[in-house]
């Protein structure tokens, strides 16, 4: 009888389990709310300097978003007229020229590399994949030194926009290739198998099925890598030279927005120092445009079910 008294009835066990479950649920809810609050606090702390930077750049740089500054090249101010610094048209033109050529060079190479990595799994391709991944983490100034040594020096130390484009293209190729390979590998096997079952060749399957399906993510990779290249200074600083003229000639020296900002930082003219806010705002707008375009491509492809 004494042993039977210690045996809990079904109702008592049910009540015990419910109490234990409620106690465990309260602990988990408290832990969840605590860490959620910590994450929200960390997010707010992280956004404070970000919004501070954005507010400073916009408030101090908006003054320079006028046709006068955007359409005039830079000028050397006179001692009695320090405010006569001109505008940014030569730097904007140089940025478009250098980065545009870099995209034209990098995209075909990166796509071919991504397709090769996707189709082959041999030792050579494995080594190439590892090398490509390592190149993503290389300091960008090494690319500028490489181009200076193997392109600028053999040309008689002639600095050109094309040399800067080559440096940025080397920077962009690994980023686009690795992201594009991942996009190709995410294509459902059922699509490839269905196309092969209809008798299509592997090359046609790649061109008509795999690449169109992966295209939105590949375009996103191109946009993001371009936004990074636009703000790079180190790879092009010693290979494109400098010019106060607006030129679309890829074989002539040019000035980009980042290199112009670097040069202006070496001076002491207060009007030139203040104009850096305008160039920073232009760069920020360009980077924001490419990132927004990448998001729109992803959103549109998601709606279409790609």
C-alpha positions in Angstrom: 0.0 0.0 0.0 2.8 2.4 0.8 4.3 1.9 -2.7 0.9 2.5 -4.3 0.5 5.8 -2.5 3.6 7.1 -4.3 2.2 6.2 -7.7 0.8 9.3 -9.4 -2.6 9.2 -10.9 -3.1 10.1 -14.6 -4.6 13.5 -13.6 -1.6 14.2 -11.3 0.9 13.3 -14.0 -1.0 15.5 -16.5 -0.9 18.4 -14.1 2.8 17.9 -13.4 3.7 17.8 -17.1 1.6 21.0 -17.8 3.4 22.8 -15.0 6.8 21.8 -16.3 5.8 22.7 -19.8 4.6 26.2 -18.7 7.8 26.8 -16.7 9.9 25.7 -19.7 7.9 27.9 -22.1 8.3 30.9 -19.8 12.0 30.4 -19.8 12.2 30.0 -23.5 10.0 33.1 -24.1 12.2 35.1 -21.8 15.4 34.0 -23.5 13.9 34.6 -26.9 12.8 38.2 -26.0 16.1 38.9 -24.3 18.2 38.0 -27.3 15.7 39.7 -29.7 16.1 42.8 -27.7 19.9 42.5 -27.8 19.8 42.1 -31.5 17.5 45.1 -31.9 19.8 47.2 -29.7 22.9 46.1 -31.7 21.1 47.0 -34.9 20.2 50.5 -33.7 23.8 51.0 -32.5 25.1 49.9 -35.9 22.7 52.2 -37.7 23.6 55.3 -35.7 27.0 55.9 -37.3 25.6 54.8 -40.7 22.8 57.4 -40.6 25.3 60.0 -39.2 27.6 59.4 -42.2 24.7 59.5 -44.7 23.3 62.7 -43.1 26.7 64.4 -43.3 27.4 63.4 -46.9 24.0 64.4 -48.1 23.8 67.7 -46.2 27.3 68.8 -47.2 27.4 67.3 -50.7 24.0 68.2 -52.0 25.2 71.8 -52.8 27.5 70.3 -55.5 24.8 68.4 -57.4 24.4 71.3 -59.8 24.8 71.4 -63.6 27.8 73.8 -63.1 29.8 71.3 -61.1 28.7 68.2 -63.1 29.4 69.7 -66.5 32.7 71.5 -65.9 36.1 69.9 -65.6 38.4 70.6 -62.7 40.4 73.8 -62.7 43.5 75.0 -60.9 42.5 77.9 -58.7 44.5 81.1 -58.7 46.0 82.5 -55.5 43.5 85.4 -55.5 40.5 83.2 -56.4 40.7 80.0 -54.4 37.1 79.2 -55.1 37.7 78.7 -58.8 38.1 74.9 -58.6 35.8 74.0 -61.6 33.7 70.9 -61.5 33.9 67.1 -61.7 33.0 66.3 -65.3 36.4 64.9 -66.1 36.3 62.6 -63.1 32.8 61.5 -63.9 33.7 60.8 -67.5 36.8 58.9 -66.4 34.9 56.8 -64.0 32.3 55.8 -66.6 35.0 55.0 -69.1 37.3 53.0 -66.8 34.5 51.1 -65.2 32.5 50.6 -68.4 35.5 49.0 -70.1 36.2 46.9 -67.0 32.7 45.5 -67.2 33.0 44.7 -71.0 36.3 42.9 -70.3 35.3 41.1 -67.1 31.9 39.8 -67.9 32.7 37.5 -70.9 35.8 36.1 -69.1 33.9 35.6 -65.9 30.9 33.8 -67.5 33.2 31.5 -69.5 35.1 30.7 -66.3 31.9 30.0 -64.4 30.7 27.7 -67.1 34.0 25.9 -67.1 34.0 25.5 -63.4 30.4 24.2 -63.6 31.0 21.7 -66.3 34.3 20.3 -65.2 35.4 18.7 -61.9 39.0 17.7 -62.6 42.1 18.6 -60.7 42.9 21.5 -63.0 39.4 23.1 -62.5 39.6 22.4 -58.7 43.0 24.3 -58.7 41.4 27.1 -60.8 38.4 27.3 -58.4 40.6 27.6 -55.4 42.8 30.2 -57.1 39.7 32.2 -58.1 38.4 32.1 -54.5 41.8 33.2 -53.2 41.9 36.2 -55.6 38.7 37.5 -54.1 40.6 38.2 -50.9 43.7 39.7 -52.4 44.5 43.4 -51.5 43.3 45.4 -54.5 46.5 47.4 -54.7 48.3 44.2 -55.8 46.3 44.3 -59.0 47.4 47.8 -59.7 51.0 46.8 -59.1 50.6 43.9 -61.4 49.2 46.0 -64.2 51.8 48.7 -63.7 54.6 46.0 -64.0 53.2 44.1 -67.0 51.2 46.7 -68.9 52.3 50.2 -68.0 56.0 49.6 -67.8 56.3 47.8 -71.2 54.4 50.6 -72.8 57.1 53.1 -71.8 55.3 54.0 -68.5 52.3 55.3 -70.5 49.3 55.5 -68.2 45.9 55.0 -69.8 42.3 54.4 -68.9 42.6 50.9 -70.5 45.3 50.0 -67.9 42.9 50.9 -65.1 40.1 48.9 -66.7 42.3 45.9 -66.9 43.1 46.2 -63.2 39.4 46.5 -62.3 38.5 43.7 -64.6 40.9 41.4 -62.7 39.2 42.5 -59.5 35.7 41.8 -60.9 36.3 38.4 -62.7 36.6 36.3 -59.5 33.6 38.0 -57.9 31.4 37.4 -60.9 32.7 33.9 -61.7 32.2 32.4 -58.2 28.7 33.9 -57.9 27.8 32.8 -61.4 29.0 29.3 -60.8 26.8 29.1 -57.6 23.9 30.4 -59.7 24.5 27.7 -62.3 24.6 25.0 -59.7 21.3 26.1 -58.3 19.5 25.3 -61.6 17.1 22.4 -60.9 18.4 19.1 -62.3 14.9 18.3 -63.6 15.2 21.1 -66.2 18.6 19.9 -67.4 17.4 16.2 -67.5 14.2 17.2 -69.4 16.2 19.1 -72.0 18.7 16.3 -72.4 15.9 13.7 -72.7 14.5 15.6 -75.7 17.8 15.0 -77.4 19.3 18.5 -77.0 23.1 18.8 -77.0 24.8 19.9 -73.8 25.9 23.1 -75.4 22.3 24.0 -76.4 21.1 23.0 -72.9 23.6 25.4 -71.4 22.6 28.3 -73.8 18.8 27.8 -73.8 18.0 26.4 -70.4 20.8 26.7 -67.8 22.1 30.2 -68.6 18.6 31.9 -68.9 17.5 30.4 -65.6 20.7 31.6 -63.8 20.8 34.9 -65.6 19.1 37.1 -63.0 21.6 36.0 -60.3 24.5 36.4 -62.7 23.3 39.9 -63.5 23.1 40.7 -59.8 26.7 39.5 -59.4 27.8 41.9 -62.2 26.0 44.8 -60.6 27.5 44.2 -57.2 31.0 43.8 -58.5 30.6 46.9 -60.6 29.5 48.9 -57.5 32.6 47.7 -55.7 34.9 48.6 -58.7 33.4 52.1 -58.9 34.7 53.0 -55.5 38.2 51.5 -55.8 41.2 53.7 -55.7 44.2 51.5 -55.1 44.1 49.4 -58.3 43.9 52.4 -60.6 45.9 55.0 -58.7 49.2 54.4 -60.4 48.1 53.2 -63.8 45.6 55.7 -65.2 47.5 58.9 -64.6 45.6 62.1 -64.2 43.9 64.6 -66.6 41.9 67.7 -66.1 40.3 67.3 -69.5 37.1 65.4 -70.3 38.2 62.5 -72.6 36.6 59.3 -73.9 39.8 58.0 -75.3 40.8 54.7 -73.5 44.4 55.2 -74.5 44.8 58.5 -72.8 45.3 59.4 -69.1 42.1 60.0 -67.2 40.9 60.9 -63.7 38.2 59.0 -61.8 36.2 60.2 -58.8 38.2 58.1 -56.3 41.6 59.2 -57.6 40.4 62.8 -57.8 39.3 62.6 -54.2 42.7 61.1 -53.2 44.5 63.9 -55.0 42.3 66.6 -53.5 43.0 65.3 -50.0 46.7 66.2 -50.5 45.9 69.9 -50.8 45.1 72.6 -48.3 42.6 74.7 -50.3 39.4 74.8 -48.1 37.2 75.0 -51.2 38.8 71.9 -52.6 38.4 70.1 -49.3 34.7 71.0 -49.1 34.1 69.7 -52.7 35.1 66.2 -51.5 31.7 66.0 -50.0 30.1 66.4 -53.4 32.3 63.7 -55.0 31.5 61.4 -52.1 27.8 62.0 -52.6 28.1 61.2 -56.4 30.0 58.0 -55.6 27.3 57.0 -53.0 24.5 57.6 -55.5 26.3 55.5 -58.2 26.9 52.6 -55.7 23.3 52.9 -54.5 22.0 52.8 -58.1 23.9 49.5 -58.9 22.8 47.9 -55.6 19.2 49.0 -56.2 19.3 47.7 -59.8 20.6 44.3 -58.5 17.7 44.1 -56.0 15.2 44.9 -58.7 16.6 42.2 -60.9 16.3 39.7 -58.1 12.8 40.8 -57.2 11.6 40.6 -60.8 13.0 37.2 -61.3 11.4 36.0 -58.1 8.0 37.2 -59.3 8.5 35.3 -62.5 9.3 32.2 -60.6 12.9 31.9 -61.9 
